[in-house]
Amino acid sequence: MTSSSPLVKAEVDPERRIVLDRNPWNNARYTKKYEGPSAAAKGRTYALHLVEILLSMLWGVL
């Protein structure tokens, strides 16, 4: 398979089928440090969740 996106992670035995592996925690390597979602993305997610809760409460009243 080919892709234009850069390599981020390489993993050996992702389904954990090799039983004799002494240390299954060393089966993956990342090309760069994973930063996770930004604070702004988390804020947008929480705001959207709050809107969903408020709309569902409003729908329950009607």
C-alpha positions in Angstrom: 0.0 0.0 0.0 1.3 3.5 -0.8 0.4 6.8 0.7 1.4 10.4 0.5 1.3 10.8 4.3 4.5 10.4 6.3 5.2 7.4 8.5 4.1 7.9 12.1 4.1 4.5 13.7 5.5 1.0 13.0 4.2 -2.0 15.0 5.1 -5.7 15.0 2.3 -8.1 16.0 -0.5 -5.6 16.6 -3.0 -8.3 17.4 -0.7 -9.7 20.1 -0.8 -13.3 18.6 2.9 -14.2 19.4 2.5 -15.7 22.9 6.3 -16.2 23.5 7.1 -12.5 23.3 8.9 -11.6 26.6 8.1 -7.9 26.4 5.0 -7.0 24.4 5.4 -3.3 25.2 8.4 -2.9 22.9 6.5 -3.9 19.7 5.8 -0.4 18.5 7.9 2.6 17.7 6.8 6.2 16.8 8.7 8.4 14.5 8.0 11.5 16.5 6.7 12.2 20.0 2.9 11.9 20.1 1.5 15.2 21.4 -2.1 14.4 21.6 -5.0 16.8 21.0 -4.4 20.5 21.6 -6.1 22.4 24.4 -8.3 24.2 21.8 -9.5 20.9 20.4 -10.3 19.7 23.8 -12.3 22.9 24.5 -14.2 22.5 21.3 -15.1 18.9 22.2 -16.3 19.9 25.7 -18.3 22.8 24.3 -20.0 20.5 21.7 -20.7 17.9 24.3 -22.4 20.6 26.5 -24.5 21.8 23.6 -25.6 18.2 22.9 -26.6 17.8 26.6 -28.5 21.0 26.6 -30.3 20.1 23.3 -31.2 16.6 24.6 -32.6 18.2 27.8 -34.7 20.6 25.8 -35.9 17.8 23.6 -37.0 15.9 26.7 -39.1 18.8 27.9 -40.9 19.2 24.6 
